[in-house]
Amino acid sequence: MAPLDLAALVWKDCRTFIIMNGDIREAADTVVATLMESYDEAEIREAFKFDGAIKMAVGDYTGSHDETDIEDDIDDDIITLIDDDGEFDYDEY
């Protein structure tokens, strides 16, 4: 198993705990900052294609959001997760 695939697996297993007990945005930002030292944007997006928080953090880190940054399984009410400053509200996610 490639290191990036292992990182994605660990993130997937820990995600519920992070959401319940911590700041998912801060955690995603930290994971992405670490991964960007060894991988490019496309590799990270592909490995974490199941996770909107990581994809949003990649977009924030690189300054280029992709239309797939928001998970596909979220319904059309996603606009309600954007706060008054135009930022994605991870706490509500």
C-alpha positions as CSV (number, residue, x, y, z in Angstrom):
1,M,0.0,0.0,0.0
2,A,1.3,3.4,-1.0
3,P,1.9,5.9,1.9
4,L,-0.7,8.3,0.5
5,D,-3.3,5.5,0.4
6,L,-2.4,4.6,4.0
7,A,-2.9,8.3,5.0
8,A,-6.3,8.3,3.3
9,L,-7.3,5.1,5.1
10,V,-6.2,6.4,8.5
11,W,-8.1,9.7,7.8
12,K,-11.2,7.8,6.8
13,D,-11.1,5.7,10.0
14,C,-10.5,8.7,12.3
15,R,-12.9,11.2,10.6
16,T,-15.9,10.4,12.7
17,F,-13.9,10.9,15.9
18,I,-12.4,14.2,14.6
19,I,-15.9,15.5,13.7
20,M,-17.3,14.6,17.1
21,N,-14.3,15.8,19.2
22,G,-12.3,18.3,17.3
23,D,-12.0,20.8,14.5
24,I,-12.3,19.0,11.2
25,R,-11.1,22.0,9.3
26,E,-8.0,22.4,11.4
27,A,-7.3,18.7,11.2
28,A,-7.8,18.7,7.4
29,D,-5.6,21.7,7.0
30,T,-2.8,20.1,9.0
31,V,-3.0,16.8,7.0
32,V,-3.0,18.6,3.7
33,A,0.0,20.8,4.7
34,T,1.9,17.7,5.6
35,L,1.0,15.8,2.5
36,M,1.8,18.7,0.2
37,E,5.4,18.3,1.2
38,S,5.5,15.0,-0.7
39,Y,2.5,14.9,-3.1
40,D,0.9,17.2,-5.6
41,E,-2.6,18.5,-5.5
42,A,-4.0,16.0,-8.0
43,E,-2.6,13.0,-6.1
44,I,-4.1,14.2,-2.8
45,R,-7.5,14.9,-4.4
46,E,-7.5,11.4,-5.9
47,A,-6.5,9.6,-2.8
48,F,-9.1,11.6,-0.7
49,K,-11.8,11.8,-3.3
50,F,-14.3,10.5,-0.7
51,D,-13.7,13.4,1.7
52,G,-14.9,17.0,1.2
53,A,-13.0,18.4,4.1
54,I,-9.6,17.3,2.7
55,K,-10.5,18.5,-0.8
56,M,-11.6,21.9,0.6
57,A,-8.3,22.1,2.5
58,V,-6.3,21.3,-0.7
59,G,-8.2,24.1,-2.4
60,D,-7.4,26.5,0.5
61,Y,-3.8,25.5,0.5
62,T,-3.3,25.9,-3.3
63,G,-5.7,28.7,-3.8
64,S,-7.6,26.8,-6.5
65,H,-10.8,25.1,-5.5
66,D,-12.2,22.4,-7.7
67,E,-15.9,21.8,-8.4
68,T,-15.6,18.4,-6.7
69,D,-14.4,19.9,-3.4
70,I,-17.8,19.4,-1.9
71,E,-18.8,15.8,-1.5
72,D,-21.3,14.5,-4.0
73,D,-23.5,12.9,-1.3
74,I,-24.4,16.2,0.3
75,D,-27.8,17.4,-0.9
76,D,-28.7,20.6,-2.6
77,D,-28.9,22.5,0.7
78,I,-25.1,22.8,0.7
79,I,-25.5,26.6,0.3
80,T,-26.7,26.6,3.9
81,L,-23.2,25.5,4.9
82,I,-21.6,28.7,3.6
83,D,-21.3,31.3,6.4
84,D,-21.8,35.0,6.0
85,D,-18.1,35.5,5.1
86,G,-18.5,33.0,2.2
87,E,-16.5,30.3,4.1
88,F,-17.6,26.7,4.3
89,D,-18.9,26.0,7.8
90,Y,-17.2,22.7,8.8
91,D,-18.9,22.8,12.1
92,E,-22.3,22.3,10.4
93,Y,-20.8,19.8,7.9
